[in-house]
Amino acid sequence: MDKKLLPIEIIELLSPKLPAELLMDVNQRMTSWKAYGGKDDDSYMYQQARFAENYYRLILRVDPIDIETGFMEVEK
């Protein structure tokens, strides 16, 4: 059975390719959410992880799933 990654784990996997500004923004949003009683596995937290994944798809043109498989070829 595959373990579903928590949003923070997704961000950790993507972080080497994300701009610092994007990481700081996502971190601030996730930290604020948790400060007000949110949980690590809330849908809002997954929304923030999807935001980072979309950066990969739209800007880098790489599927984030390729990170787990070790295949990171960018389309030309």
The 8 nearest C-alpha neighbors of each residue, nearest first, counted from 0:
[[1, 2, 3, 4, 5, 67, 68, 64],
 [2, 0, 3, 4, 67, 5, 64, 68],
 [3, 1, 4, 0, 5, 8, 9, 6],
 [2, 4, 1, 5, 6, 0, 8, 9],
 [5, 3, 8, 2, 9, 6, 7, 1],
 [4, 6, 8, 7, 40, 9, 3, 39],
 [7, 5, 9, 45, 48, 8, 44, 10],
 [6, 8, 10, 9, 5, 11, 48, 39],
 [9, 7, 11, 5, 6, 10, 4, 12],
 [8, 10, 6, 12, 7, 11, 13, 48],
 [9, 11, 7, 13, 8, 12, 14, 48],
 [10, 12, 8, 14, 9, 13, 7, 15],
 [13, 11, 9, 10, 14, 8, 15, 66],
 [12, 14, 10, 11, 15, 16, 9, 17],
 [13, 15, 17, 11, 16, 10, 12, 22],
 [16, 14, 17, 13, 12, 11, 18, 10],
 [17, 15, 14, 13, 18, 55, 59, 12],
 [16, 18, 14, 15, 19, 13, 22, 21],
 [19, 17, 21, 20, 22, 16, 14, 15],
 [18, 20, 22, 21, 23, 17, 24, 14],
 [21, 19, 23, 18, 22, 24, 17, 25],
 [20, 22, 24, 18, 23, 19, 25, 17],
 [23, 21, 19, 25, 24, 20, 26, 18],
 [22, 24, 26, 20, 21, 25, 27, 19],
 [25, 23, 21, 27, 26, 22, 20, 28],
 [26, 24, 28, 22, 27, 23, 29, 21],
 [27, 25, 23, 29, 24, 28, 22, 30],
 [28, 26, 30, 24, 25, 29, 31, 23],
 [27, 29, 25, 31, 26, 30, 32, 24],
 [30, 28, 32, 26, 31, 27, 25, 33],
 [31, 29, 27, 33, 32, 28, 26, 34],
 [32, 30, 34, 28, 33, 29, 27, 35],
 [33, 31, 29, 37, 35, 30, 34, 28],
 [32, 34, 37, 36, 30, 35, 31, 38],
 [35, 33, 31, 32, 36, 30, 37, 29],
 [36, 34, 33, 32, 37, 31, 30, 38],
 [35, 37, 33, 34, 38, 32, 31, 39],
 [38, 36, 33, 32, 35, 41, 39, 34],
 [37, 39, 41, 40, 33, 36, 32, 44],
 [40, 38, 41, 44, 5, 37, 6, 33],
 [39, 41, 38, 5, 44, 42, 6, 45],
 [42, 40, 43, 44, 38, 39, 45, 37],
 [41, 43, 45, 44, 46, 40, 47, 39],
 [44, 42, 46, 41, 45, 47, 32, 40],
 [43, 45, 47, 46, 42, 41, 6, 29],
 [46, 44, 48, 42, 6, 47, 43, 49],
 [45, 47, 43, 49, 44, 48, 42, 50],
 [46, 48, 50, 44, 45, 49, 25, 43],
 [47, 49, 45, 51, 6, 50, 46, 10],
 [50, 48, 52, 46, 51, 47, 53, 45],
 [49, 51, 47, 53, 48, 52, 46, 54],
 [52, 50, 54, 48, 49, 53, 47, 55],
 [53, 51, 49, 55, 54, 50, 63, 48],
 [54, 52, 56, 50, 55, 51, 57, 49],
 [55, 53, 51, 58, 57, 52, 56, 50],
 [56, 54, 59, 52, 53, 61, 58, 57],
 [57, 55, 60, 53, 61, 62, 54, 59],
 [56, 58, 60, 54, 55, 53, 59, 61],
 [59, 57, 54, 60, 55, 56, 53, 61],
 [58, 60, 55, 61, 56, 57, 54, 73],
 [61, 59, 56, 57, 58, 55, 73, 74],
 [62, 60, 56, 59, 55, 73, 63, 71],
 [61, 63, 64, 56, 65, 55, 60, 66],
 [64, 62, 65, 66, 52, 61, 55, 56],
 [63, 65, 66, 62, 67, 68, 61, 70],
 [66, 64, 70, 68, 63, 67, 62, 71],
 [67, 65, 69, 64, 68, 63, 70, 71],
 [66, 68, 65, 69, 64, 63, 70, 12],
 [67, 69, 65, 66, 70, 64, 71, 63],
 [68, 70, 66, 67, 65, 71, 64, 72],
 [71, 69, 65, 68, 72, 66, 67, 64],
 [70, 72, 65, 69, 73, 66, 61, 62],
 [73, 71, 70, 74, 61, 65, 60, 75],
 [74, 72, 61, 60, 71, 75, 59, 62],
 [75, 73, 60, 72, 61, 59, 71, 62],
 [74, 73, 60, 72, 59, 61, 58, 71]]
